[in-house]
């Protein structure tokens, strides 16, 4: 184990000190958020996403969603503000062939126009379409005309997370798998000799697992939004990507490459010839291959508390969240025990972090002003998760990870 001498840096953090408290602020961002240090002013954390008519149709998918403040008295909401950005991703299943394709509807500010018109997808006959929503703030509210949310089986009230028609999509996908139409690719093994990570591995999950999406948009130099496609990249060469930090993005874009693994991808209907990862694919993949113990949304997840973040566990919310990501529902809160969840995080997560230290240290941090490598970022994320789920009190055991800091940046970690 590489331990950096304390004299070289400002302080060696105890297990529930500055980093854990700072990460608590980022509770809704899967600990892959915009760094706290960049917050010049606190933006409005609660935004509303206006859902177009017939959102599960080709026309609805190609109609931009509009972001606005839930309460204008708390300030505006802007899609290009990375603390408020909202994201949408659709999965489309062809019941005739069992094949899945992906489409990411665009989000723009209310009253604005996109930099380029979204691509109208070509959907198969009788397609089963579902939507998932992610958000970089605290609470995202869906708003639609008349009974659109009810008619399209939309579920919200889960902080940053929401979905439409997800259970029907997963039911159709499982039928296609049983009938041999849909083949889930093999999981494979990483460079560390262990099975490749999934979003239900205790080496991956944090305090609010399965939230948010691996979706990206483009922000043009004129601050307009466009779908992230090859055509739009060529049209707007100075555009910058806008992403939704999440466990899904962490696995697909950071951990898999570091460990020599490959995520399951499907055709992007907005970008012919391109394959993209997706929440729906990740959950089907994990459901097929993740060995026990499986990380499933616990009762202490801050998204399923009532009130959100600060209240008591809510069984209805636990099950609503689980249905949206194809996890089994539970009959009581004990079946979603946070204590058991913490135990597995402590035993599996810490040992895997130690095992992969060298592989992760060789990779860049997604946020260099928080941690200096992917390893130290994961260590910081572990500490935040252990703190936010109150694992120390539930287990009566200290956090096994201690962070070593240089100012506010994690430079190394000691793992017991």
C-alpha positions as CSV (number, residue, x, y, z in Angstrom):
1,X,0.0,0.0,0.0
2,X,1.3,3.4,-1.0
3,X,1.0,5.9,1.9
4,X,1.9,9.5,1.3
5,X,3.8,11.1,4.2
6,X,1.6,13.5,6.2
7,X,4.3,16.1,6.2
8,X,3.9,16.5,2.4
9,X,0.3,17.5,2.7
10,X,-2.0,19.6,4.8
11,X,-3.8,16.9,6.8
12,X,-4.8,13.2,6.9
13,X,-8.6,13.1,7.2
14,X,-10.4,11.1,9.8
15,X,-13.2,8.9,8.4
16,X,-16.1,11.3,8.9
17,X,-14.3,14.6,8.4
18,X,-14.3,17.3,5.7
19,X,-14.6,15.1,2.6
20,X,-17.6,13.2,3.9
21,X,-19.4,16.4,4.9
22,X,-18.7,18.0,1.6
23,X,-19.9,15.0,-0.3
24,X,-23.1,15.1,1.7
25,X,-23.9,18.3,-0.2
26,X,-23.8,16.3,-3.4
27,X,-26.2,13.7,-2.1
28,X,-28.4,13.7,-5.2
29,X,-25.6,13.5,-7.7
30,X,-24.4,10.0,-7.3
31,X,-21.1,11.5,-5.9
32,X,-20.2,12.3,-9.5
33,X,-21.3,15.9,-9.3
34,X,-20.0,19.3,-10.1
35,X,-17.4,20.0,-7.4
36,X,-18.8,21.9,-4.4
37,X,-15.9,24.3,-4.6
38,X,-17.2,25.7,-7.9
39,X,-20.5,26.9,-6.4
40,X,-20.2,30.7,-6.5
41,X,-23.9,31.0,-5.7
42,X,-26.3,28.2,-4.8
43,X,-28.5,27.6,-7.8
44,X,-32.2,26.7,-7.6
45,X,-32.0,23.0,-6.8
46,X,-35.6,22.2,-7.7
47,X,-36.5,22.3,-11.4
48,X,-39.5,21.2,-13.5
49,X,-39.3,19.3,-16.8
50,X,-42.2,19.9,-19.2
51,X,-43.0,16.7,-20.9
52,X,-44.2,16.8,-24.6
53,X,-47.4,15.3,-25.7
54,X,-47.3,11.6,-26.6
55,X,-43.8,11.2,-25.1
56,X,-43.5,7.5,-26.1
57,X,-44.1,8.1,-29.8
58,X,-41.6,9.1,-32.4
59,X,-42.9,12.6,-32.5
60,X,-42.9,12.9,-28.8
61,X,-39.3,11.6,-28.5
62,X,-38.2,14.2,-31.0
63,X,-39.9,17.1,-29.3
64,X,-37.6,18.9,-26.9
65,X,-38.4,18.8,-23.2
66,X,-38.4,22.2,-21.6
67,X,-36.7,23.0,-18.3
68,X,-38.1,25.6,-15.9
69,X,-38.1,26.5,-12.3
70,X,-40.5,24.6,-10.0
71,X,-40.8,27.8,-8.0
72,X,-39.5,31.0,-9.8
73,X,-39.1,32.7,-6.4
74,X,-36.1,30.4,-5.8
75,X,-34.4,31.5,-9.0
76,X,-34.3,30.3,-12.7
77,X,-33.4,26.9,-14.0
78,X,-31.1,26.6,-17.0
79,X,-30.1,23.4,-18.8
80,X,-26.5,24.7,-19.4
81,X,-26.0,25.2,-15.7
82,X,-24.4,21.9,-14.7
83,X,-25.9,22.1,-11.3
84,X,-29.5,22.1,-12.8
85,X,-29.2,20.1,-16.0
86,X,-31.8,17.4,-16.7
87,X,-31.5,14.4,-19.0
88,X,-33.8,12.0,-20.7
89,X,-33.1,8.6,-22.2
90,X,-35.4,6.2,-24.0
91,X,-35.1,2.5,-24.6
92,X,-37.1,1.0,-27.5
93,X,-37.8,-2.8,-27.8
94,X,-38.9,-4.3,-31.0
95,X,-41.3,-7.2,-29.9
96,X,-40.9,-8.9,-33.3
97,X,-37.1,-9.2,-33.1
98,X,-36.4,-8.6,-29.4
99,X,-33.8,-6.0,-30.3
100,X,-33.3,-2.9,-28.2
101,X,-32.3,0.6,-29.4
102,X,-31.7,3.8,-27.6
103,X,-32.8,7.4,-28.1
104,X,-32.0,10.5,-26.0
105,X,-34.6,13.2,-26.2
106,X,-33.2,16.7,-26.0
107,X,-33.7,19.1,-23.0
108,X,-33.7,22.9,-23.6
109,X,-34.7,25.9,-21.5
110,X,-38.4,26.8,-21.6
111,X,-39.0,29.3,-24.4
112,X,-35.7,28.6,-26.2
113,X,-34.9,26.7,-29.4
114,X,-32.4,23.9,-30.0
115,X,-29.3,24.5,-31.9
116,X,-30.4,21.7,-34.3
117,X,-33.8,20.0,-34.7
118,X,-33.7,16.6,-32.9
119,X,-33.7,13.6,-35.2
120,X,-37.1,11.9,-35.5
121,X,-36.5,8.2,-34.7
122,X,-37.8,5.4,-36.9
123,X,-39.6,3.2,-34.4
124,X,-40.5,-0.5,-35.1
125,X,-44.1,-1.6,-35.3
126,X,-45.7,-2.1,-31.8
127,X,-42.5,-0.8,-30.2
128,X,-42.3,-1.0,-26.4
129,X,-40.9,2.4,-25.3
130,X,-39.8,3.6,-21.9
131,X,-38.2,6.7,-20.6
132,X,-35.9,7.5,-17.7
133,X,-35.0,10.9,-16.3
134,X,-31.9,12.1,-14.5
135,X,-31.1,15.5,-12.9
136,X,-28.0,17.3,-11.5
137,X,-29.9,19.2,-8.8
138,X,-32.0,17.9,-5.9
139,X,-35.6,17.5,-7.0
140,X,-36.9,17.1,-10.6
141,X,-40.6,17.4,-11.2
142,X,-42.3,16.2,-14.4
143,X,-45.1,18.3,-15.8
144,X,-47.4,17.5,-18.7
145,X,-50.7,18.4,-20.2
146,X,-53.9,16.7,-19.1
147,X,-53.4,13.1,-18.2
148,X,-50.1,12.5,-20.2
149,X,-48.1,11.4,-17.2
150,X,-50.8,9.0,-16.0
151,X,-51.5,7.7,-19.5
152,X,-47.8,7.0,-20.1
153,X,-47.3,5.4,-16.7
154,X,-44.9,8.0,-15.5
155,X,-43.6,7.8,-11.9
156,X,-41.9,10.6,-10.0
157,X,-41.3,11.9,-6.5
158,X,-37.9,10.1,-6.3
159,X,-35.7,13.2,-6.1
160,X,-33.6,13.3,-9.2
161,X,-35.0,10.1,-10.7
162,X,-38.2,9.5,-12.6
163,X,-39.4,7.1,-15.4
164,X,-42.3,6.4,-17.7
165,X,-43.4,2.9,-18.7
166,X,-40.3,1.2,-17.4
167,X,-41.9,-1.9,-15.9
168,X,-43.6,-2.7,-19.2
169,X,-40.3,-2.3,-21.1
170,X,-38.5,-4.7,-18.7
171,X,-41.3,-7.2,-18.9
172,X,-41.1,-7.2,-22.7
173,X,-37.3,-7.5,-22.5
174,X,-37.4,-10.5,-20.2
175,X,-39.9,-12.2,-22.5
176,X,-37.5,-11.6,-25.4
177,X,-34.7,-13.0,-23.4
178,X,-36.7,-16.1,-22.5
179,X,-37.7,-16.6,-26.1
180,X,-34.1,-16.4,-27.3
181,X,-34.7,-13.2,-29.3
182,X,-32.6,-10.9,-27.1
183,X,-29.1,-12.0,-26.2
184,X,-27.5,-10.4,-23.2
185,X,-23.7,-10.2,-23.9
186,X,-21.4,-12.1,-21.6
187,X,-20.1,-10.3,-18.5
188,X,-16.5,-11.1,-18.9
189,X,-13.6,-10.6,-16.5
190,X,-11.5,-7.6,-15.7
191,X,-7.7,-7.2,-15.6
192,X,-8.0,-7.9,-11.9
193,X,-9.3,-11.4,-12.5
194,X,-12.7,-10.5,-11.1
195,X,-16.1,-10.3,-12.9
196,X,-16.6,-7.0,-14.7
197,X,-18.5,-4.5,-12.6
198,X,-22.3,-4.0,-12.9
199,X,-24.6,-1.4,-11.4
200,X,-25.6,-3.9,-8.8
201,X,-22.2,-4.7,-7.5
202,X,-21.3,-3.5,-4.0
203,X,-17.9,-2.5,-5.4
204,X,-19.8,0.1,-7.6
205,X,-22.9,1.4,-5.8
206,X,-23.2,4.4,-3.6
207,X,-25.9,5.7,-1.3
208,X,-28.4,6.2,-4.2
209,X,-27.6,3.5,-6.7
210,X,-29.1,3.3,-10.2
211,X,-29.9,7.0,-10.4
212,X,-29.4,9.1,-13.5
213,X,-28.2,8.3,-17.0
214,X,-25.2,7.9,-19.2
215,X,-26.7,10.5,-21.5
216,X,-24.9,13.5,-23.0
217,X,-25.9,16.5,-24.9
218,X,-23.9,19.2,-26.7
219,X,-23.7,22.9,-25.7
220,X,-22.8,25.1,-28.6
221,X,-20.8,28.3,-28.4
222,X,-24.1,30.2,-28.4
223,X,-25.3,28.2,-25.4
224,X,-27.9,26.3,-27.3
225,X,-28.4,22.6,-26.8
226,X,-28.2,19.8,-29.4
227,X,-28.3,16.0,-29.4
228,X,-24.9,14.5,-29.1
229,X,-24.5,13.0,-32.7
230,X,-21.8,12.9,-35.3
231,X,-23.7,15.3,-37.5
232,X,-24.1,17.9,-34.7
233,X,-20.4,17.5,-33.7
234,X,-19.4,18.3,-37.3
235,X,-21.9,21.2,-37.4
236,X,-20.8,22.6,-34.1
237,X,-17.1,21.8,-33.8
238,X,-16.7,24.1,-30.7
239,X,-19.6,22.4,-28.8
240,X,-18.9,21.0,-25.4
241,X,-20.5,17.8,-23.9
242,X,-23.0,18.0,-21.1
243,X,-23.3,14.8,-19.0
244,X,-25.4,13.4,-16.2
245,X,-23.1,12.1,-13.4
246,X,-24.3,8.7,-12.3
247,X,-23.4,5.2,-11.3
248,X,-24.4,4.3,-14.9
249,X,-21.8,6.7,-16.4
250,X,-19.2,5.6,-13.8
251,X,-19.5,2.0,-14.8
252,X,-19.8,2.5,-18.6
253,X,-17.2,5.3,-19.1
254,X,-14.8,5.1,-16.2
255,X,-14.6,1.7,-14.5
256,X,-15.1,-0.5,-17.5
257,X,-12.2,1.1,-19.5
258,X,-9.9,1.0,-16.4
259,X,-10.6,-2.7,-15.8
260,X,-10.5,-3.7,-19.4
261,X,-14.2,-4.4,-19.6
262,X,-16.8,-3.4,-22.2
263,X,-20.4,-2.1,-21.4
264,X,-23.4,-3.4,-23.2
265,X,-24.4,-0.9,-25.9
266,X,-27.2,-0.6,-28.4
267,X,-27.9,1.4,-31.6
268,X,-28.6,5.1,-31.1
269,X,-31.6,6.0,-33.2
270,X,-30.5,9.7,-33.3
271,X,-27.0,8.8,-34.5
272,X,-27.0,6.1,-37.2
273,X,-24.1,3.7,-36.9
274,X,-23.3,4.7,-33.3
275,X,-23.8,2.4,-30.3
276,X,-24.4,3.9,-26.8
277,X,-24.8,2.6,-23.3
278,X,-28.0,3.0,-21.4
279,X,-29.6,2.6,-17.9
280,X,-32.0,0.0,-19.3
281,X,-29.1,-2.1,-20.7
282,X,-27.1,-1.8,-17.5
283,X,-30.0,-3.0,-15.3
284,X,-30.8,-5.9,-17.6
285,X,-27.1,-6.8,-17.7
286,X,-26.8,-6.7,-13.9
287,X,-30.0,-8.6,-13.4
288,X,-28.6,-11.4,-15.7
289,X,-25.1,-11.7,-14.3
290,X,-24.6,-10.0,-10.9
291,X,-23.8,-12.7,-8.4
292,X,-25.0,-12.6,-4.8
293,X,-24.9,-10.5,-2.8
294,X,-26.7,-8.1,-5.2
295,X,-26.9,-4.4,-4.4
296,X,-30.6,-3.4,-4.5
297,X,-32.0,-0.1,-3.4
298,X,-32.1,0.0,0.4
299,X,-34.6,1.6,2.7
300,X,-31.9,4.2,3.7
301,X,-31.4,5.5,0.1
302,X,-32.0,9.3,0.5
303,X,-34.3,9.2,-2.6
304,X,-36.8,7.0,-0.8
305,X,-37.0,8.9,2.4
306,X,-40.1,10.8,3.2
307,X,-39.5,13.7,3.1
308,X,-36.8,13.2,0.6
309,X,-33.2,13.3,2.0
310,X,-34.2,14.0,5.6
311,X,-37.2,11.8,6.6
312,X,-37.9,8.2,7.4
313,X,-37.8,5.3,4.9
314,X,-40.9,4.9,2.8
315,X,-41.8,1.4,1.6
316,X,-43.9,2.7,-1.3
317,X,-41.0,4.8,-2.5
318,X,-38.6,1.9,-2.2
319,X,-40.8,-0.2,-4.4
320,X,-41.5,2.6,-6.9
321,X,-37.8,3.2,-7.3
322,X,-37.1,-0.6,-7.7
323,X,-39.8,-1.1,-10.3
324,X,-38.2,1.7,-12.4
325,X,-34.9,-0.2,-12.5
326,X,-36.1,-3.7,-12.8
327,X,-35.4,-4.8,-9.2
328,X,-37.6,-7.0,-7.1
329,X,-40.1,-5.2,-4.8
330,X,-40.1,-6.0,-1.0
331,X,-42.9,-6.6,1.4
332,X,-41.4,-4.6,4.3
333,X,-38.5,-2.3,5.0
334,X,-36.5,-5.0,6.7
335,X,-36.3,-6.8,3.3
336,X,-34.5,-3.6,2.1
337,X,-32.2,-3.4,5.1
338,X,-29.7,-0.6,5.1
339,X,-27.6,-2.3,7.7
340,X,-27.1,-5.3,5.4
341,X,-26.4,-3.0,2.5
342,X,-23.8,-1.2,4.6
343,X,-22.2,-4.5,5.6
344,X,-21.7,-5.5,2.0
345,X,-20.4,-2.0,1.0
346,X,-17.9,-2.3,3.8
347,X,-16.7,-5.8,3.1
348,X,-16.9,-5.9,-0.7
349,X,-16.4,-2.3,-1.7
350,X,-13.3,-1.7,0.4
351,X,-11.6,-4.9,-0.6
352,X,-12.3,-4.3,-4.3
353,X,-11.0,-0.8,-4.0
354,X,-7.8,-2.1,-2.6
355,X,-7.5,-4.8,-5.2
356,X,-7.9,-2.3,-8.1
357,X,-5.7,0.5,-6.6
358,X,-3.1,0.3,-9.2
359,X,-5.5,0.1,-12.2
360,X,-7.6,3.0,-10.9
361,X,-4.6,5.1,-9.9
362,X,-3.4,5.0,-13.6
363,X,-6.7,6.6,-14.7
364,X,-7.6,10.3,-14.5
365,X,-10.1,11.6,-12.0
366,X,-13.4,12.8,-13.4
367,X,-13.0,15.8,-11.1
368,X,-9.3,16.7,-10.5
369,X,-10.2,19.4,-8.1
370,X,-11.8,16.8,-5.8
371,X,-9.4,13.8,-6.3
372,X,-6.2,13.3,-8.2
373,X,-7.0,9.9,-9.8
374,X,-9.9,7.5,-10.4
375,X,-8.7,5.6,-7.3
376,X,-8.8,8.6,-5.0
377,X,-12.1,9.6,-6.5
378,X,-13.6,6.2,-5.7
379,X,-12.1,6.3,-2.2
380,X,-13.7,9.7,-1.6
381,X,-17.0,8.4,-3.0
382,X,-16.8,5.4,-0.6
383,X,-16.3,7.6,2.4
384,X,-19.2,9.8,1.4
385,X,-21.5,6.8,0.9
386,X,-20.5,5.3,4.3
387,X,-21.3,8.6,6.0
388,X,-24.5,9.3,4.2
389,X,-26.0,5.9,4.8
390,X,-25.0,6.2,8.5
391,X,-23.1,2.9,8.1
392,X,-20.8,3.6,11.1
393,X,-23.7,3.8,13.5
394,X,-25.7,0.9,11.9
395,X,-22.7,-1.4,12.0
396,X,-20.9,0.0,15.0
397,X,-17.7,-0.1,12.9
398,X,-15.6,2.8,11.5
399,X,-15.2,3.5,7.9
400,X,-12.4,1.3,6.6
401,X,-11.2,4.0,4.2
402,X,-9.2,7.1,5.4
403,X,-8.6,9.9,2.9
404,X,-5.2,11.7,2.6
405,X,-5.7,15.3,1.5
406,X,-3.8,18.1,0.0
407,X,-6.1,21.0,0.8
408,X,-9.5,19.9,-0.6
409,X,-8.1,17.3,-3.0
410,X,-7.8,13.7,-2.1
411,X,-4.3,12.5,-2.9
412,X,-4.3,9.0,-1.5
413,X,-6.3,6.7,0.8
414,X,-5.5,4.1,3.5
415,X,-7.8,1.0,3.4
416,X,-8.0,-1.2,6.4
